């Protein structure tokens, strides 16, 4: 009997290269991210049968994540100044560098960021005024 190692991988990740596997709407879930990975895996299995390389068995498992509401995530981020700062910096990078936030689907987010700037400037001005 051959000494083989068994490894479990998460559904949705290519067992050869680790790239995401595109999901299909119907039918059996895809195993490989591309035709190239599928062919390479076949060649590796074929070579292993002739004794050229070692064969690794991979079990496909599906790991179900814990579902929770987005509001829970938002509340968690807002309890930490560090996490909130990281979120705001990520949004600003998306806006300034990627330009992705200028797409129509991000319009409400851009409006909210604008309001944040206005509120901050207003609060700073109120603190500077002598009593």
C-alpha positions as CSV (number, residue, x, y, z in Angstrom):
1,X,0.0,0.0,0.0
2,X,1.3,3.4,-0.9
3,X,2.1,6.0,1.7
4,X,-0.1,8.9,0.7
5,X,-1.1,12.1,2.5
6,X,-4.7,13.2,2.6
7,X,-5.5,16.9,2.7
8,X,-8.8,18.7,2.9
9,X,-9.5,21.9,0.9
10,X,-12.4,24.3,1.0
11,X,-14.9,24.2,-1.8
12,X,-14.4,27.2,-4.1
13,X,-10.6,27.1,-4.1
14,X,-8.5,25.5,-6.8
15,X,-6.5,22.5,-5.3
16,X,-3.6,23.2,-7.7
17,X,-3.0,26.9,-7.5
18,X,-5.2,28.2,-4.7
19,X,-7.1,30.7,-6.9
20,X,-10.9,31.1,-6.5
21,X,-13.0,28.7,-8.5
22,X,-15.9,30.4,-10.4
23,X,-19.3,29.3,-9.2
24,X,-21.8,28.0,-11.6
25,X,-25.5,28.7,-11.2
26,X,-26.5,25.1,-11.9
27,X,-24.9,21.7,-12.1
28,X,-22.0,20.2,-10.3
29,X,-19.6,22.6,-8.6
30,X,-16.3,23.2,-10.5
31,X,-13.1,21.8,-9.0
32,X,-10.5,23.7,-11.0
33,X,-10.2,27.5,-11.6
34,X,-9.2,27.0,-15.2
35,X,-8.8,24.5,-18.0
36,X,-5.0,24.8,-17.6
37,X,-5.2,23.7,-14.0
38,X,-7.6,20.9,-14.9
39,X,-5.2,19.6,-17.6
40,X,-2.1,20.0,-15.3
41,X,-3.9,18.0,-12.6
42,X,-4.7,15.3,-15.1
43,X,-1.1,15.1,-16.3
44,X,0.1,14.9,-12.7
45,X,-2.3,12.0,-11.9
46,X,-1.3,10.2,-15.2
47,X,2.4,10.6,-14.3
48,X,1.8,9.4,-10.8
49,X,0.2,6.2,-12.1
50,X,3.4,5.5,-14.0
51,X,5.5,6.2,-10.9
52,X,6.9,9.5,-12.1
53,X,5.7,11.7,-9.2
54,X,4.0,11.3,-5.9
55,X,0.2,11.5,-5.8
56,X,-1.7,13.5,-3.2
57,X,-5.4,12.7,-2.5
58,X,-7.6,15.7,-1.8
59,X,-10.9,15.5,0.0
60,X,-13.4,18.2,-0.9
61,X,-15.2,19.6,2.1
62,X,-17.5,22.5,2.5
63,X,-17.0,24.7,5.5
64,X,-20.1,26.6,6.5
65,X,-19.3,30.0,8.0
66,X,-21.2,31.6,10.8
67,X,-23.8,33.9,9.4
68,X,-24.3,37.2,11.1
69,X,-25.9,40.5,10.4
70,X,-23.8,43.3,8.8
71,X,-25.0,45.5,11.7
72,X,-23.1,43.3,14.1
73,X,-19.9,43.9,12.1
74,X,-20.5,47.6,12.0
75,X,-21.1,47.7,15.7
76,X,-17.9,45.8,16.3
77,X,-15.9,48.2,14.1
78,X,-17.4,51.3,15.7
79,X,-16.3,50.1,19.2
80,X,-12.6,50.3,18.1
81,X,-11.0,53.6,17.1
82,X,-8.3,51.6,15.3
83,X,-10.7,49.5,13.3
84,X,-12.8,52.6,12.4
85,X,-9.7,54.4,11.3
86,X,-8.6,51.4,9.1
87,X,-12.1,51.3,7.5
88,X,-12.1,55.0,6.8
89,X,-8.5,54.8,5.3
90,X,-9.5,51.9,3.1
91,X,-12.5,53.9,1.8
92,X,-10.3,56.9,1.1
93,X,-7.8,54.6,-0.7
94,X,-10.7,53.2,-2.8
95,X,-11.8,56.7,-3.6
96,X,-8.5,58.4,-4.3
97,X,-6.4,55.6,-5.8
98,X,-8.8,53.1,-7.4
99,X,-11.5,55.6,-8.4
100,X,-13.9,52.7,-7.8
101,X,-16.1,54.8,-5.5
102,X,-17.1,57.0,-8.3
103,X,-19.2,54.2,-9.8
104,X,-22.9,54.8,-9.4
105,X,-23.4,51.9,-6.9
106,X,-21.1,53.8,-4.5
107,X,-23.0,57.1,-4.7
108,X,-24.6,56.8,-1.2
109,X,-21.2,55.9,0.3
110,X,-19.6,59.0,-1.3
111,X,-22.5,61.2,0.0
112,X,-22.0,59.7,3.5
113,X,-18.2,60.5,3.4
114,X,-19.0,64.0,2.3
115,X,-21.3,64.5,5.2
116,X,-18.6,63.1,7.6
117,X,-16.2,65.8,6.4
118,X,-18.8,68.5,6.8
119,X,-19.7,67.4,10.4
120,X,-16.0,67.1,11.4
121,X,-15.3,70.6,10.1
122,X,-18.3,72.0,11.9
123,X,-17.4,70.3,15.2
124,X,-13.8,71.6,14.9
125,X,-15.0,75.1,14.3
126,X,-17.3,74.9,17.4
127,X,-14.3,73.8,19.5
128,X,-12.2,76.7,18.4
129,X,-14.7,79.4,19.2
130,X,-14.1,81.1,22.6
131,X,-16.8,80.6,25.1
